[in-house]
Amino acid sequence: MTEDTIILEVNKLTKHFPIYRGFLRKVVGSVQALNDVSFSVKKQETLGIVGESGCGKTTLARVMLRAYEPTSGEVLFNQDGEMINVFSLKKAELKRLRRNIQIIFQDPLSSLNPRKTVLEIIGEPLLIHGVAHGQELKSRVCELLKMVGLSVNHLDRYPNAFSGGQRQRIAIARALALQPQVVLCDEPVSALDVSIQAQIINLLQDLQKDLGLTYLFISHDLSVVEHISDRVAVMYLGSIVELAPSSPLYQRPRHPYTEALLSATPTIDPATRKKRIILPGELPNPSNPPPGCKFHTRCTYAQDVCKTTVPAWEEISPGHWTACHRAKELELRGVGELKSSG
């Protein structure tokens, strides 16, 4: 596969969680966690997924791995040149596929078994898939520890003996144990101190370069996403509202929600301050989303058409997609224009 090869493709992915009520658990509605989400990822690319808490970012990752079964849609994985639908695979086939797609969770303290040693935690995937046993397994785990910046002296220690950053390195080593092609990073640095965040981000970038990895990087921190991502997808209430290469999206967003998110990113320069955009109202109930554009209830640019008609998903400029009725006429502010002298 070349670097322009599509390795992962998501088509109209939808996930609704039923709402039950009463003794007989009658279905009275559904939480629309994902609605017609579509995108593709190239080999060795990092696609950032950003949005508010509750927008569907983590649900997206778990549905892609079939931790949740989808309501509709498909996820295609490029396996030796053939696009395989993840949702059509049987249990044994899915187990083989999961060697190629792994996940790093947000909180390493809860994602690592406190009763197992580092050797057992990192070696478990190798045992489950029959890749290595005995001394060969131990040698592979030692190699993985060195790869993520830890010592082989840590083999027999338990997770509670490590700092947060070290625990996340163990989680990364576990994710890489089966030599995957795609790694889903579900807010992998949000539970860490800022200085440790930088170390983990740099480690992920080095590993991507050395191992040829493809990342789907999920975060609510736009500063982190800007640093690591080639392209960025912005999610709102279960849908992608904008998708573009990192630099164009940060310099000239084409959706009002993206503009508001960018205004909330902190700046390290004490001489400048952001012109913060405060969105009115609250995030709508995902079990009863508003008609038309889902963002119209909080958008200062909304017009009558936004309240009744779902905006089309269209390419505004090469590689820059958005779903906004007024995308071609609005002059929205990027990160540079949102700053003013203090």
N, C-alpha and C positions, 0 to 999 in steps of 0.2 A: 504493500500500500504506500502511496505517496502522501506528502503532507496535505495535498488538496483533496484527498479521499475522504468522503463522508463516512465516519465510523459509527455515528449514532444519529438516528432520526426519529423524532417524535411527531406523530400526526394526529391532530384533533383529540388529544388525550383528555378524557373527562372522568372525574371521580365525584360521585355524590354519596354522602353518608346518610342512610335512612334515619329518620327521627321516629322513635317508638313511643307509644303512650298507652297507659291502661294495663290492666292485669293480663289481657290477651296480647299485649305488645303490638297493637295495631299501628301500621305505618301511617303517620299523619303529615309527613313532609320529608324534606331532605336538606342537608347542608351541602351547598354546591361548592365543594372545596377546589375543584378544577373544572374549567369549562373551555373545551376546544383549544387546548394548548398545543402549539406546533412550533418546532424549531429543529435545526440540525447542527451537529458538531463535527468539525473536521479533525482528522488525526493530529495529535500533538497540540491541539488548540485548547485554550482555557476560556470557557463561556461562563461569565458571571451571572448569577440570578439574584436580583435584589428586590426589596419591597418591605412594607411594614409587617410586623408580626401578625399572623393570621391570614396572610395573602395567599398561602398555599405552597410556599417554597419547599418545606420539608415533606409535605404530602406528595409533591411532584417526585422527589427523590425516592420515596418509599414505594410509590406506584411503579416507577421505572424498574425497580428491583423486584417487584411483585411481592413486597411485604404487605401491600394492599392490592386487592384485585381491582382493575379499572371498571368503570361503568361502561365506557366505550373508548374507542381509539386504539392506537397501536404504537409500540416502541420497536424500532428496527435496529438491529446490531449487525455491523459488517463483520461476518465471520469468514475469513479466507476468501473475500471477494463476493460472498453471498449475503444478502440482507435477510436476516432471520428475525421473525416476529417473536419477541420475548413472550407475549401473551398466548402464543399457540403451542409453547413447549410443554411437554410432559415433565413430571417431577425429575426423572433421571437426566433429561436433556437440560432442564433448567439448572440443575446442580453443576453440570459441566460448563454451562455458560457463565455461571457466577464466578468461575475462576478468572474470567476476563473483565468482570465489572465488580468493583469493590466499593465500600463506603467508609468514610471517616466521620464519626459522630461528633456532636457538639461538645458534650461533657465527657472527658475521658474517665472521670471518677465513676460515673454510672455505667459507662460502656465496657469497662474492664472488670472481670470477675475478681472480687477481693480475696477469694479463697484459692486462687491459682497464682503460681509464680510466673515471672516474665517468660521463662522457657515454655511453660504450659500454655500461656496466652498466645504467644506468637506462633508456637508450634501446632496449635490446635487445627488451623486450616490445613496444614500440611498432612496431618493425620487423617482428617475427615476425607480429604480427596486422595489419600493414598500416595502422596508425592514423596514423602520421606519418613524414615523411621530411625530410631536408635541414634547412633553417632552421626549419621548423615543429617538427621533432623537437627541435632544440637549444633552442628557445624553451620547449617543454613541459618539458624536463629542467630548465631554469633555474627554471621555476615550481615544480617539485617540490622542488628543492633549497631554495628559500626557504621552502616549506611546512614542511619538516622542520628548519629552523633552520641551514642551511648556506649558504655563499656561492657565487655563480656563479664565483668565482675557483678553485673546486675542480674544475671540469669536466675539466681535462686531467691531473689527478693520479691516481695508482694507489692501491689500497686500503692498501698498506703505509705510505703517507704519513699515515695518519689514526690517531687513537686508537680504542679499542674502542667508545666511545659514538658517535663520528662514523661509524664503519663501520656501526653498527646503524642510524643515521639514513639512511645510503645504502640499506641493505637495506629500510627502511620506504618510502623514496621509490620504489624499484623495485617493491615490492608495490602501491603506489598508482598506478603509471603508467597502468594500464588502467581506472582508476576503478571498482574492484570494489565490490560490495555487502557481501561477507563476507570477513573476514581471519582466517585461522587463525594465532594467535601461539603458536609452539612454544618455550616458555621463552625469550622474547626478551630478558630482562634477567639471566638467571642467570650469564652470563659477564662481567658488568660490575661495577664497584665500586658500593657502596651509594649513594653520592651521585649517580652517573650513572644508576643504576637509577631513582631518583626522577624525574630529568629525562625519561627515556624514557617512564615511565609517564604523566607529566603530558602529554607530547607525544601519546601515543596517545589519551588522554582528550580532548584538544583537537581532534584530528583526527576523532575519532568524533562530537563535537558539531558540527563544521563541515561534515563530509561525509556525515553520517548513516550511519556504518559500523556493522556488526554484527561483534562479536568472539567467537571461541572462544579463550579465553586459557588455555593449558596451562602449569602450573608445579608445582613441589614446594614452593614458598615460600608458606605460607598467609597470611602478613602482606601480601604483594603482592597475592594473590588477593582478600583481604578488601577492600583499598583500591579495586580496579578493577572488581570483579564485581557484577552484579545478582543472579545466582544462582550456586550452586556445586554441582558434581557431584564426589563422592568416589569414586575408583576403587581397587579392590583385586583383584589377580590377574586382570585382564582383564574385570572386571565393575564396574558402578556399584552401590555399596552404599548411597549416600545422595544425595539431590538436594533442594535447598531454597533459598529466598531467602537471601542472604548473612547478614543479621543473625540470623534465627532459628537458622541452622545454627551460627554461632559462639557464640551465647548459650546454646542448648540443643540440642546434638547428640542424635540418636536412634539412632546406631549406635556400638558400642564402638570401632571402628576410627577413626572421626572424632574421638572423645574423645581417643584416644591421639595422633593427629596434632596436635590443638590444644594438647596439653600440651607438645609439642616446639617450639612457636613461641617465639622469643625475646621478651623484654620490654626496653624501653629504660629502665625505671625501676630504678635500682640498689638501691632500698629494698625491692623485691619480688623474689620468686623463684617459679618455677613448680613445682607438684607434678607432676614428670615421671612419666609412665606408661611404664614399660619393658615392651615386649611380649616375652614369653618366646619362645624358639625363633627360627627363621629363616623367611623367606618361602618357602612351599612351591614345589616344582618345578612350573612351568606345564605341563610335559609329562605330569605325573601329579598333578593337583590333588586335594585331599582330598574325600571324599564329603560330602554335606550342605552346611552353610554352609562356604565356603572359609576363613573366618576362625576357625573353631572351634579350630584347633590352637594359636592364640595368644591366644585370648580368655579372660579371667578370669571372664567371666559365662556361659560355655558350659554347656549342659545336654545330657542324652542326645539330645534331639530335634535339637539342632544338629549332631550327628555323623552323622545319618542322613537328614535331610530338608532339602531346599533351601528356604530361607525365601521366602515370597511377597513380591513387590514391591507394597507397599501405601502408600496415602496416610494418614499418621498425623494430620496436621492440614492445613488448606488450603495446597496448594502444597508440602508437606513430605513427600517420599517416602523410604522406606527398605526394606531387605531384612534384617530381623532378627526372629527368633522372639520376642524379649523386648522389643521396642521400646516397647510400651505400658506395661510395668511398670517398666522401668529408669529411674532418675533420674540421668542422666549429667551430667557437669560441663562447662560452657562455659568460655570464656576467662576470664571474671571469677572464677569459682569455683575455677579451677585455680591462682590466685595466692595467695600467703601472704606475710606480712611477713618480711623478712630479719633 
